[in-house]
Amino acid sequence: MKSYKYKRGVTLVEILVVVAIIALLASIVIGLSTRINNQSKERCLECTCALLECALQEYCEYTGKFPEQPEKNFTNVLVHSEYLYKELHLIPESRKILEKIADSLVKNEYGAADTPAEIYDPWGTVLDYRYVAGDNFPELVSAGPDKIFGTADDISNR
């Protein structure tokens, strides 16, 4: 009679199954963390827009009008943001509200030291400010996660 001695070990198929399961779990975790990260950035943008809306209300109560920005051109977003910050910074109550915005979202990256700062969204893109006399309230627009204005993922306070 022959006796077979079985060797203990792991087969290639078992290793491939384990690797496939680990890869599947890793892709699920990465997808969820990306989604959670984008959701937290959207919440941060909502809070920033809420603060800017309060500052704009204070500005309007003080001056009787909103800062007017007649053009709606995406190529001048930087100028729009600097204009908004400069105008809001002139009014004491608006300035107090601006100070509550996170330092990482208010910076002067593109201008000289004497130019006003710009207001950024959590994705690192400058916020666009639009207001034409006759509108009910100014519009604040973020380019969203893709950082390109005029696409479907743009986020607005309206």
FIGU-488147 format. One line per field, with one value per atom (N, C-alpha, C, CB): atom name; x, y, z; residue number from 1. Coordinates in pm, 1 decimal, m for minus. Glycine has a CB too. Example, Ala and Ser with C-alpha at 12.3 -4.5 7.8 and 13.67 -1.06 7.14 Angstrom:
2
a (N_CA_C_CB_N_CA_C_CB);
X (1319.0_1230.0_1320.0_1130.8_1285.0_1367.0_1290.0_1408.4);
Y (m569.0_m450.0_m330.0_m447.3_m225.0_m106.0_3.0_m59.8);
Z (780.0_780.0_780.0_904.6_708.0_714.0_787.0_572.5);
k (1_1_1_1_2_2_2_2);
end
This chain:
158
a (N_CA_C_CB_N_CA_C_CB_N_CA_C_CB_N_CA_C_CB_N_CA_C_CB_N_CA_C_CB_N_CA_C_CB_N_CA_C_CB_N_CA_C_CB_N_CA_C_CB_N_CA_C_CB_N_CA_C_CB_N_CA_C_CB_N_CA_C_CB_N_CA_C_CB_N_CA_C_CB_N_CA_C_CB_N_CA_C_CB_N_CA_C_CB_N_CA_C_CB_N_CA_C_CB_N_CA_C_CB_N_CA_C_CB_N_CA_C_CB_N_CA_C_CB_N_CA_C_CB_N_CA_C_CB_N_CA_C_CB_N_CA_C_CB_N_CA_C_CB_N_CA_C_CB_N_CA_C_CB_N_CA_C_CB_N_CA_C_CB_N_CA_C_CB_N_CA_C_CB_N_CA_C_CB_N_CA_C_CB_N_CA_C_CB_N_CA_C_CB_N_CA_C_CB_N_CA_C_CB_N_CA_C_CB_N_CA_C_CB_N_CA_C_CB_N_CA_C_CB_N_CA_C_CB_N_CA_C_CB_N_CA_C_CB_N_CA_C_CB_N_CA_C_CB_N_CA_C_CB_N_CA_C_CB_N_CA_C_CB_N_CA_C_CB_N_CA_C_CB_N_CA_C_CB_N_CA_C_CB_N_CA_C_CB_N_CA_C_CB_N_CA_C_CB_N_CA_C_CB_N_CA_C_CB_N_CA_C_CB_N_CA_C_CB_N_CA_C_CB_N_CA_C_CB_N_CA_C_CB_N_CA_C_CB_N_CA_C_CB_N_CA_C_CB_N_CA_C_CB_N_CA_C_CB_N_CA_C_CB_N_CA_C_CB_N_CA_C_CB_N_CA_C_CB_N_CA_C_CB_N_CA_C_CB_N_CA_C_CB_N_CA_C_CB_N_CA_C_CB_N_CA_C_CB_N_CA_C_CB_N_CA_C_CB_N_CA_C_CB_N_CA_C_CB_N_CA_C_CB_N_CA_C_CB_N_CA_C_CB_N_CA_C_CB_N_CA_C_CB_N_CA_C_CB_N_CA_C_CB_N_CA_C_CB_N_CA_C_CB_N_CA_C_CB_N_CA_C_CB_N_CA_C_CB_N_CA_C_CB_N_CA_C_CB_N_CA_C_CB_N_CA_C_CB_N_CA_C_CB_N_CA_C_CB_N_CA_C_CB_N_CA_C_CB_N_CA_C_CB_N_CA_C_CB_N_CA_C_CB_N_CA_C_CB_N_CA_C_CB_N_CA_C_CB_N_CA_C_CB_N_CA_C_CB_N_CA_C_CB_N_CA_C_CB_N_CA_C_CB_N_CA_C_CB_N_CA_C_CB_N_CA_C_CB_N_CA_C_CB_N_CA_C_CB_N_CA_C_CB_N_CA_C_CB_N_CA_C_CB_N_CA_C_CB_N_CA_C_CB_N_CA_C_CB_N_CA_C_CB_N_CA_C_CB_N_CA_C_CB_N_CA_C_CB_N_CA_C_CB_N_CA_C_CB_N_CA_C_CB_N_CA_C_CB_N_CA_C_CB_N_CA_C_CB_N_CA_C_CB_N_CA_C_CB_N_CA_C_CB_N_CA_C_CB_N_CA_C_CB_N_CA_C_CB_N_CA_C_CB_N_CA_C_CB_N_CA_C_CB_N_CA_C_CB_N_CA_C_CB_N_CA_C_CB_N_CA_C_CB_N_CA_C_CB_N_CA_C_CB_N_CA_C_CB_N_CA_C_CB_N_CA_C_CB_N_CA_C_CB);
X (80.9_0.0_86.6_m92.8_43.1_115.6_60.2_107.3_145.9_98.2_138.8_155.4_42.9_68.4_94.3_m50.4_197.1_228.5_184.0_380.8_86.1_37.0_125.5_m111.0_162.3_242.6_148.5_340.4_181.6_100.2_152.6_101.0_59.8_99.1_m22.9_203.9_2.4_m103.9_m89.2_m98.5_m201.6_m197.2_m201.4_m312.9_m166.1_m167.0_m307.8_m109.5_m405.7_m545.2_m587.4_m639.7_m551.3_m586.8_m521.8_m544.4_m398.2_m329.5_m397.8_m181.6_m435.0_m503.0_m637.8_m521.1_m711.8_m841.2_m821.3_m913.3_m721.4_m694.4_m653.3_m584.1_m567.6_m523.6_m641.8_m413.1_m730.8_m848.9_m940.3_m927.0_m958.9_m1044.3_m981.9_m1065.5_m851.3_m783.3_m793.1_m635.7_m776.3_m787.1_m927.7_m748.4_m1028.3_m1167.4_m1194.5_m1264.4_m1149.9_m1170.1_m1094.5_m1124.8_m974.5_m897.4_m966.5_m755.3_m1022.2_m1091.6_m1216.9_m1127.9_m1286.9_m1405.4_m1364.7_m1479.9_m1258.3_m1211.2_m1165.2_m1096.3_m1091.6_m1044.1_m1161.9_m946.2_m1259.8_m1378.2_m1455.8_m1468.7_m1473.4_m1545.6_m1468.9_m1571.5_m1338.0_m1261.9_m1263.2_m1116.9_m1260.8_m1269.1_m1404.4_m1245.0_m1509.3_m1644.5_m1659.8_m1749.6_m1609.3_m1618.0_m1536.7_m1568.2_m1420.9_m1337.5_m1410.9_m1204.1_m1473.2_m1548.6_m1668.9_m1595.2_m1736.1_m1849.8_m1804.6_m1921.5_m1690.8_m1643.6_m1603.7_m1523.9_m1547.1_m1513.3_m1639.1_m1427.0_m1744.2_m1870.4_m1930.2_m1970.8_m1922.4_m1973.5_m1892.5_m1968.8_m1762.7_m1676.4_m1713.9_m1527.7_m1741.4_m1782.4_m1916.3_m1791.2_m2010.3_m2140.1_m2121.8_m2232.5_m2035.3_m2010.5_m1944.3_m1922.4_m1849.6_m1782.2_m1881.7_m1666.4_m1968.3_m2069.8_m2166.7_m2147.2_m2202.2_m2292.9_m2228.5_m2330.3_m2099.1_m2029.3_m2021.7_m1888.2_m1992.2_m1985.6_m2122.8_m1930.6_m2229.0_m2363.5_m2394.8_m2468.0_m2354.3_m2373.5_m2294.4_m2331.4_m2170.7_m2088.0_m2149.7_m1944.1_m2205.2_m2271.6_m2396.5_m2309.1_m2470.5_m2588.3_m2546.8_m2664.4_m2439.7_m2389.4_m2345.6_m2272.2_m2279.3_m2236.0_m2356.5_m2154.8_m2460.3_m2581.3_m2653.1_m2676.7_m2657.7_m2721.6_m2643.2_m2733.7_m2513.1_m2428.7_m2431.3_m2285.1_m2424.5_m2414.1_m2545.6_m2310.4_m2640.6_m2768.6_m2769.2_m2804.6_m2659.1_m2651.3_m2541.8_m2622.7_m2544.5_m2439.3_m2325.3_m2494.3_m2204.0_m2095.0_m2130.3_m1959.3_m2126.7_m2171.0_m2056.6_m2229.1_m2082.4_m1985.8_m2058.6_m1926.6_m2051.2_m2137.2_m2104.0_m2131.9_m1980.0_m1947.6_m1956.6_m1807.7_m1993.0_m2001.9_m1905.8_m2147.2_m1781.3_m1681.2_m1592.4_m1597.1_m1587.7_m1508.3_m1358.7_m1533.3_m1313.7_m1169.7_m1121.7_m1135.4_m1212.4_m1174.7_m1213.4_m1239.1_m1215.0_m1255.4_m1165.5_m1252.4_m1038.5_m943.5_m975.2_m800.8_m1005.2_m1039.8_m1169.8_m1052.5_m1267.6_m1396.4_m1377.0_m1494.5_m1295.5_m1273.3_m1198.6_m1195.1_m1097.4_m1023.9_m1116.6_m904.2_m1202.7_m1297.5_m1392.0_m1378.1_m1445.4_m1536.9_m1466.2_m1591.0_m1347.4_m1275.7_m1246.1_m1145.1_m1202.4_m1169.4_m1293.1_m1110.7_m1405.5_m1528.1_m1578.9_m1636.6_m1579.1_m1627.7_m1533.9_m1642.6_m1406.5_m1309.2_m1321.5_m1169.0_m1386.1_m1403.3_m1505.3_m1445.9_m1602.0_m1710.8_m1674.7_m1846.6_m1676.6_m1632.0_m1705.1_m1649.6_m1836.5_m1911.4_m1881.5_m2062.0_m1866.8_m1831.9_m1691.5_m1842.5_m1601.7_m1464.0_m1459.8_m1378.2_m1543.2_m1547.9_m1591.4_m1643.5_m1685.4_m1733.0_m1626.4_m1864.0_m1556.8_m1449.6_m1340.6_m1388.5_m1316.0_m1212.1_m1246.9_m1189.2_m1372.5_m1415.1_m1390.4_m1562.3_m1361.4_m1331.9_m1192.5_m1341.8_m1177.5_m1049.6_m936.4_m1058.5_m822.2_m705.9_m660.3_m591.2_m683.9_m640.7_m724.3_m648.5_m840.6_m928.7_m915.6_m1072.1_m843.8_m823.0_m673.3_m885.9_m627.6_m485.5_m463.2_m417.0_m343.5_m304.6_m194.1_m257.3_m232.2_m133.7_m84.9_m191.3_m173.1_m139.0_m111.2_m248.0_m137.9_m122.0_1.0_m243.9_29.9_138.1_94.9_177.0_186.8_157.8_48.8_282.8_34.8_m64.3_m201.0_m13.3_m217.2_m347.0_m429.0_m328.7_m562.0_m645.1_m630.9_m791.8_m666.4_m658.9_m772.5_m663.6_m760.4_m866.3_m930.1_m810.5_m1052.6_m1122.5_m1129.2_m1266.6_m1083.4_m1073.6_m1177.6_m933.6_m1205.9_m1289.7_m1198.2_m1377.8_m1253.4_m1169.1_m1085.4_m1255.6_m1118.0_m1040.2_m923.1_m1130.0_m909.7_m797.3_m821.3_m680.5_m946.5_m981.0_m1044.6_m1077.0_m1017.7_m1073.3_m1225.3_m1011.7_m1295.9_m1441.9_m1478.4_m1503.7_m1580.3_m1626.1_m1741.1_m1670.3_m1738.8_m1844.3_m1913.9_m1786.5_m2048.0_m2124.5_m2244.6_m2170.5_m2256.9_m2375.4_m2398.2_m2360.6_m2520.7_m2563.3_m2678.9_m2605.3_m2678.3_m2786.2_m2920.6_m2771.9_m3010.7_m3142.0_m3158.6_m3165.1_m3046.3_m3054.3_m3097.1_m2917.8_m3160.5_m3202.1_m3083.6_m3296.5_m2987.2_m2873.5_m2754.0_m2905.8_m2633.1_m2514.5_m2498.5_m2388.0_m2429.2_m2403.2_m2255.4_m2444.5_m2229.0_m2094.0_m2082.1_m2062.0_m1980.9_m1968.3_m1831.2_m1991.0_m1832.5_m1710.1_m1699.2_m1708.8_m1578.9_m1557.5_m1579.3_m1416.4_m1583.1_m1607.9_m1483.7_m1715.7_m1503.5_m1389.6_m1302.6_m1439.7_m1360.0_m1278.2_m1199.0_m1366.7_m1223.6_m1152.5_m1167.7_m1006.1_m1276.1_m1301.1_m1440.0_m1290.3_m1445.9_m1574.0_m1655.2_m1552.7_m1786.7_m1877.1_m1908.4_m1817.4_m1871.6_m1901.7_m2016.3_m1776.5_m2059.2_m2176.4_m2152.0_m2218.1_m2028.0_m2003.6_m1981.7_m1885.2_m2003.3_m1992.1_m2093.0_m2014.3_m2051.4_m2137.4_m2163.5_m2071.2_m2291.6_m2331.8_m2410.0_m2416.3_m2415.3_m2494.3_m2643.0_m2443.9_m2679.0_m2820.8_m2883.6_m2837.1);
Y (m116.2_0.0_124.4_m1.2_215.4_341.7_440.3_399.5_508.7_614.1_747.8_597.6_834.5_967.8_1065.7_1015.7_1136.5_1239.3_1372.1_1240.1_1433.9_1562.7_1674.9_1585.6_1761.2_1875.9_1989.2_1919.9_2053.8_2166.8_2291.6_2183.1_2378.5_2501.7_2570.7_2473.8_2678.9_2758.3_2747.9_2907.8_2723.7_2712.9_2850.5_2627.2_2855.5_2980.7_3037.9_2960.4_2952.8_2998.4_3064.9_2879.8_3008.3_3067.6_3205.2_2974.4_3217.1_3346.1_3449.2_3331.7_3410.4_3503.0_3546.8_3439.1_3457.9_3493.7_3596.1_3367.2_3573.0_3667.0_3803.5_3611.8_3806.4_3932.5_4005.2_3907.5_3931.2_3993.7_4054.0_3890.4_3985.8_4038.0_4163.6_3930.3_4161.7_4279.8_4397.3_4248.3_4372.6_4480.2_4537.8_4428.9_4452.5_4499.1_4586.1_4379.6_4540.4_4618.5_4751.5_4537.7_4751.0_4875.4_4974.8_4846.4_4927.4_5019.2_5076.5_4948.0_4997.6_5048.4_5156.6_4933.0_5132.4_5229.7_5358.6_5170.2_5348.9_5468.3_5547.2_5429.5_5478.4_5546.2_5618.8_5446.7_5553.1_5615.9_5735.7_5513.6_5722.1_5834.8_5954.2_5792.8_5931.3_6040.9_6109.3_5989.9_6030.8_6087.0_6168.2_5974.5_6114.8_6185.6_6314.9_6095.7_6311.5_6430.6_6538.3_6394.9_6500.1_6597.5_6652.2_6533.7_6566.5_6613.9_6714.9_6495.7_6689.8_6784.6_6917.1_6725.3_6912.3_7035.7_7111.4_7005.1_7038.8_7105.3_7173.6_7004.1_7108.4_7168.8_7293.6_7066.5_7286.0_7401.5_7517.2_7364.1_7485.8_7589.9_7650.0_7532.6_7566.7_7617.9_7714.9_7501.9_7678.8_7766.6_7897.1_7695.1_7887.8_8007.6_8098.7_7969.4_8039.7_8119.6_8183.0_8032.3_8109.2_8165.3_8286.4_8057.7_8275.5_8388.9_8507.0_8347.5_8479.2_8587.6_8651.0_8535.1_8571.0_8626.9_8719.1_8514.9_8679.4_8766.6_8895.9_8693.9_8884.8_9004.1_9094.0_8964.4_9033.8_9112.3_9181.9_9021.9_9114.7_9177.1_9297.8_9074.9_9282.6_9394.3_9509.4_9348.8_9476.4_9578.2_9652.5_9514.4_9576.6_9636.9_9725.5_9527.5_9681.8_9763.2_9892.7_9683.2_9886.5_10002.9_10100.7_9958.8_10049.4_10136.5_10153.2_10081.9_10064.4_10071.4_9997.0_10214.6_9930.7_9853.5_9748.1_9947.1_9652.0_9550.8_9601.0_9415.6_9550.2_9587.6_9542.6_9524.3_9634.0_9602.1_9546.4_9726.4_9436.5_9371.1_9342.5_9238.4_9434.1_9424.0_9310.8_9551.0_9264.2_9161.8_9020.8_9185.9_8927.3_8787.1_8703.2_8733.9_8742.3_8678.1_8589.4_8783.1_8459.7_8366.8_8395.9_8226.1_8465.5_8491.3_8595.2_8537.2_8673.2_8776.3_8738.7_8908.5_8610.2_8563.7_8622.2_8410.8_8628.0_8680.0_8825.0_8669.2_8905.4_9046.3_9056.8_9121.5_8970.7_8972.9_8942.2_8871.4_8841.1_8801.3_8910.2_8669.5_8968.9_9078.3_9196.2_9123.3_9227.8_9338.8_9312.6_9359.5_9190.8_9156.1_9170.1_9012.2_9115.3_9122.2_9266.7_9042.0_9345.8_9486.0_9562.0_9553.6_9544.1_9615.5_9572.9_9591.7_9443.1_9395.4_9437.7_9242.6_9448.1_9485.0_9632.1_9456.9_9714.7_9856.8_9879.9_9932.6_9790.4_9806.4_9731.2_9754.6_9798.8_9734.4_9603.5_9830.4_9600.8_9479.0_9366.3_9507.7_9399.8_9298.6_9245.4_9357.0_9332.9_9292.8_9190.3_9415.7_9211.1_9116.5_8978.2_9167.2_8975.8_8847.4_8783.8_8866.6_8864.4_8811.1_8743.4_8923.0_8793.8_8736.5_8594.9_8825.1_8555.6_8421.3_8317.3_8422.5_8361.3_8267.4_8210.3_8337.2_8082.4_8014.1_8083.6_7866.3_8093.9_8159.6_8090.7_8163.1_7962.1_7888.7_7925.1_7738.3_7989.7_8026.4_8172.9_7997.3_8252.3_8393.4_8416.9_8487.7_8440.0_8460.4_8559.3_8328.3_8606.1_8699.1_8633.0_8837.2_8533.2_8455.9_8525.6_8323.3_8599.2_8649.1_8798.4_8617.1_8869.9_9014.4_9060.9_9081.4_9188.7_9249.6_9263.0_9387.8_9301.0_9309.3_9410.4_9344.9_9514.4_9618.3_9590.4_9752.4_9481.2_9448.2_9365.9_9370.3_9371.2_9293.9_9143.1_9335.2_9067.6_8922.1_8866.9_8860.4_8740.6_8671.3_8569.3_8601.7_8531.8_8431.5_8304.1_8480.8_8193.8_8066.6_7967.5_8007.8_7867.3_7756.6_7647.0_7701.5_7544.7_7440.6_7360.3_7346.2_7366.6_7295.7_7379.8_7256.7_7503.2_7588.1_7678.3_7504.2_7697.1_7784.2_7911.4_7712.4_8023.0_8150.9_8149.7_8268.4_8203.6_8216.5_8332.0_8238.3_8312.1_8417.9_8492.8_8359.7_8623.8_8710.1_8777.9_8816.1_8765.9_8828.7_8902.2_8723.0_9026.5_9102.9_9212.4_9163.1_9218.3_9324.2_9395.9_9267.9_9528.6_9604.8_9553.2_9757.1_9533.0_9480.2_9335.1_9492.3_9263.1_9126.4_9132.8_9051.7_9026.3_9022.0_9011.0_8905.9_8925.7_8902.4_8861.9_8793.5_8896.6_8857.4_8705.5_8920.7_8661.3_8518.3_8491.3_8470.1_8388.2_8341.1_8204.8_8333.8_8187.5_8064.5_8002.0_8092.1_7871.7_7792.9_7704.1_7707.2_7683.1_7596.5_7450.2_7615.9_7416.5_7279.2_7191.6_7220.0_7060.7_6968.2_6966.3_6830.8_6992.9_6987.6_7115.9_6960.4_7220.5_7348.7_7422.5_7325.9_7395.9_7461.7_7525.7_7359.7_7656.3_7725.5_7691.3_7876.5_7692.1_7668.3_7521.4_7726.2_7433.2_7291.7_7252.8_7205.6_7129.4_7083.4_7078.0_6946.3_7069.3_7057.9_7192.0_6970.8_7304.0_7434.4_7443.2_7549.5_7507.6_7520.1_7668.3_7454.0_7702.2_7841.5_7855.6_7890.5_7977.1_8000.3_8015.5_8124.5_8014.9_8025.0_7890.3_8103.9);
Z (0.0_0.0_0.0_117.2_m80.4_m90.0_10.5_m232.3_74.0_162.6_102.2_307.7_94.3_38.1_150.6_m49.1_132.5_229.2_169.9_265.3_233.3_183.9_237.0_225.7_145.4_185.9_223.9_72.3_330.0_371.9_303.7_526.4_259.5_193.6_133.6_85.2_66.6_6.7_m144.7_54.9_m208.1_m353.3_m416.8_m404.6_m542.6_m616.5_m625.5_m756.0_m641.8_m650.6_m519.9_m683.3_m408.2_m279.0_m261.9_m164.0_m303.8_m295.1_m383.7_m334.8_m505.4_m596.3_m542.1_m732.6_m477.9_m418.2_m306.2_m363.5_m221.7_m112.0_m166.6_m19.3_m267.1_m326.5_m390.2_m431.3_m456.5_m518.2_m411.8_m602.7_m301.9_m193.5_m133.3_m82.9_m111.2_m56.6_m152.9_m26.8_m282.3_m381.7_m385.2_m520.8_m374.8_m373.5_m251.2_m375.7_m135.2_m12.8_m18.9_110.1_m73.9_m84.6_m177.4_m135.2_m288.8_m380.0_m316.1_m510.2_m235.3_m165.0_m64.9_m92.3_11.2_110.8_43.7_194.4_m65.6_m135.8_m192.6_m248.8_m249.4_m302.6_m194.5_m371.7_m80.4_30.2_86.7_141.0_100.3_156.6_62.2_185.8_m68.5_m164.7_m155.3_m307.5_m144.0_m132.3_m3.4_m136.4_105.6_233.4_227.7_349.2_165.2_150.5_70.4_82.2_m40.6_m120.8_m44.8_m251.7_32.3_111.3_216.7_178.6_279.6_381.5_316.6_460.0_195.3_124.9_83.3_2.1_44.1_10.1_132.7_m48.4_248.8_372.6_408.1_489.5_390.5_416.5_324.7_397.5_198.8_103.7_144.2_m39.0_189.6_235.5_351.6_277.5_445.8_561.1_517.9_664.9_425.2_375.5_303.8_280.8_221.0_150.5_249.3_49.5_354.4_455.4_523.7_560.9_556.4_617.1_520.6_660.9_394.4_295.7_274.1_162.2_278.1_265.1_381.9_256.8_502.6_619.7_604.6_749.0_557.5_537.0_430.3_496.9_325.6_220.4_274.3_101.2_362.4_424.6_508.2_512.7_585.3_665.3_575.3_754.2_466.1_370.0_314.6_255.0_278.1_220.7_322.4_170.4_446.6_550.1_574.1_681.2_562.8_588.2_470.6_616.3_348.1_229.9_154.7_135.6_178.8_107.5_m25.5_83.3_m58.7_m183.7_m169.4_m307.0_m261.2_m265.9_m353.5_m319.2_m332.3_m423.0_m565.0_m376.8_m658.8_m795.2_m878.2_m863.6_m941.0_m1029.4_m1160.1_m965.2_m1255.4_m1373.5_m1470.5_m1446.8_m1472.7_m1571.6_m1512.3_m1627.8_m1596.5_m1554.9_m1638.0_m1569.3_m1637.7_m1720.0_m1632.6_m1795.6_m1661.7_m1581.5_m1586.5_m1627.8_m1689.9_m1700.6_m1600.0_m1841.2_m1542.2_m1444.6_m1302.3_m1481.2_m1272.5_m1140.2_m1031.8_m1134.3_m1057.7_m960.1_m923.9_m1014.2_m1024.5_m1002.5_m923.7_m1137.2_m955.4_m884.7_m736.3_m947.6_m707.3_m568.5_m491.1_m562.9_m553.1_m487.9_m461.3_m574.7_m557.5_m542.9_m426.1_m673.4_m419.0_m310.0_m175.5_m327.6_m163.7_m36.2_2.1_m43.7_m95.5_m68.1_m20.3_m194.0_m88.5_m51.9_85.6_m157.2_113.2_242.8_355.5_241.4_326.2_427.7_468.5_377.3_386.2_417.9_529.2_293.6_543.1_640.0_768.2_581.4_884.4_1008.9_1042.5_1122.9_1029.8_1063.7_965.6_1065.5_839.7_739.4_763.9_597.1_804.6_832.4_945.8_868.1_1048.2_1160.3_1112.7_1270.0_1020.4_966.9_878.3_887.0_798.7_713.2_795.1_628.7_914.4_999.4_1044.6_1120.6_1036.2_1076.5_967.5_1113.2_846.4_737.6_760.5_597.0_735.1_758.5_683.2_715.6_750.3_690.3_561.9_789.9_552.3_432.6_310.2_457.3_331.2_219.9_179.5_256.6_256.5_223.8_210.7_332.5_88.6_65.1_m47.4_33.4_m55.4_m161.0_m242.7_m101.9_m323.2_m398.0_m523.9_m434.4_m591.6_m723.9_m729.7_m817.5_m621.6_m626.0_m550.7_m569.9_m564.1_m488.9_m343.3_m548.6_m258.5_m115.5_m83.8_m39.5_m165.6_m136.0_m199.1_m183.9_m273.4_m333.1_m233.8_m467.2_m246.2_m153.6_m176.7_m167.8_m74.7_m82.4_m168.4_58.4_m204.4_m277.3_m182.9_m407.0_m212.0_m132.7_m216.8_m90.1_m158.9_m229.9_m179.7_m214.6_m262.8_m219.0_m161.5_m337.8_m98.3_m38.5_m139.1_38.6_m266.8_m368.7_m418.9_m485.9_m368.7_m405.1_m524.5_m432.3_m563.9_m675.5_m620.3_m775.5_m684.6_m640.4_m655.5_m720.9_m555.6_m563.6_m656.0_m422.7_m736.0_m825.1_m758.0_m963.0_m770.6_m716.4_m833.0_m616.1_m836.6_m944.8_m886.8_m1048.8_m927.8_m890.1_m992.9_m747.7_m1041.2_m1131.1_m1061.9_m1273.0_m1065.0_m1001.3_m1051.1_m1030.3_m960.7_m995.2_m952.1_m1144.1_m934.1_m881.6_m736.1_m896.1_m689.2_m549.6_m453.7_m527.8_m490.8_m403.1_m488.4_m296.6_m447.0_m525.1_m530.5_m465.3_m633.2_m650.1_m624.7_m792.5_m546.2_m520.9_m587.7_m366.5_m672.5_m750.2_m727.8_m900.1_m699.3_m688.6_m812.2_m557.4_m859.7_m976.4_m941.4_m1032.5_m813.4_m772.3_m779.4_m857.1_m762.6_m757.3_m882.8_m732.2_m1000.7_m1123.1_m1146.8_m1243.3_m1067.4_m1071.5_m1205.1_m1043.6_m1277.9_m1406.4_m1400.8_m1526.3_m1425.0_m1424.4_m1548.8_m1415.0_m1530.5_m1644.3_m1668.4_m1768.9_m1575.3_m1590.7_m1497.5_m1562.2_m1506.1_m1430.3_m1279.3_m1479.1_m1234.7_m1091.6_m1021.1_m1068.9_m1091.3_m1026.1_m912.3_m1127.9_m804.7_m685.9_m663.6_m558.2_m644.5_m627.0_m497.2_m747.5_m444.8_m323.8_m354.9_m251.3_m482.0_m519.3_m536.3_m646.1);
k (1_1_1_1_2_2_2_2_3_3_3_3_4_4_4_4_5_5_5_5_6_6_6_6_7_7_7_7_8_8_8_8_9_9_9_9_10_10_10_10_11_11_11_11_12_12_12_12_13_13_13_13_14_14_14_14_15_15_15_15_16_16_16_16_17_17_17_17_18_18_18_18_19_19_19_19_20_20_20_20_21_21_21_21_22_22_22_22_23_23_23_23_24_24_24_24_25_25_25_25_26_26_26_26_27_27_27_27_28_28_28_28_29_29_29_29_30_30_30_30_31_31_31_31_32_32_32_32_33_33_33_33_34_34_34_34_35_35_35_35_36_36_36_36_37_37_37_37_38_38_38_38_39_39_39_39_40_40_40_40_41_41_41_41_42_42_42_42_43_43_43_43_44_44_44_44_45_45_45_45_46_46_46_46_47_47_47_47_48_48_48_48_49_49_49_49_50_50_50_50_51_51_51_51_52_52_52_52_53_53_53_53_54_54_54_54_55_55_55_55_56_56_56_56_57_57_57_57_58_58_58_58_59_59_59_59_60_60_60_60_61_61_61_61_62_62_62_62_63_63_63_63_64_64_64_64_65_65_65_65_66_66_66_66_67_67_67_67_68_68_68_68_69_69_69_69_70_70_70_70_71_71_71_71_72_72_72_72_73_73_73_73_74_74_74_74_75_75_75_75_76_76_76_76_77_77_77_77_78_78_78_78_79_79_79_79_80_80_80_80_81_81_81_81_82_82_82_82_83_83_83_83_84_84_84_84_85_85_85_85_86_86_86_86_87_87_87_87_88_88_88_88_89_89_89_89_90_90_90_90_91_91_91_91_92_92_92_92_93_93_93_93_94_94_94_94_95_95_95_95_96_96_96_96_97_97_97_97_98_98_98_98_99_99_99_99_100_100_100_100_101_101_101_101_102_102_102_102_103_103_103_103_104_104_104_104_105_105_105_105_106_106_106_106_107_107_107_107_108_108_108_108_109_109_109_109_110_110_110_110_111_111_111_111_112_112_112_112_113_113_113_113_114_114_114_114_115_115_115_115_116_116_116_116_117_117_117_117_118_118_118_118_119_119_119_119_120_120_120_120_121_121_121_121_122_122_122_122_123_123_123_123_124_124_124_124_125_125_125_125_126_126_126_126_127_127_127_127_128_128_128_128_129_129_129_129_130_130_130_130_131_131_131_131_132_132_132_132_133_133_133_133_134_134_134_134_135_135_135_135_136_136_136_136_137_137_137_137_138_138_138_138_139_139_139_139_140_140_140_140_141_141_141_141_142_142_142_142_143_143_143_143_144_144_144_144_145_145_145_145_146_146_146_146_147_147_147_147_148_148_148_148_149_149_149_149_150_150_150_150_151_151_151_151_152_152_152_152_153_153_153_153_154_154_154_154_155_155_155_155_156_156_156_156_157_157_157_157_158_158_158_158);
end
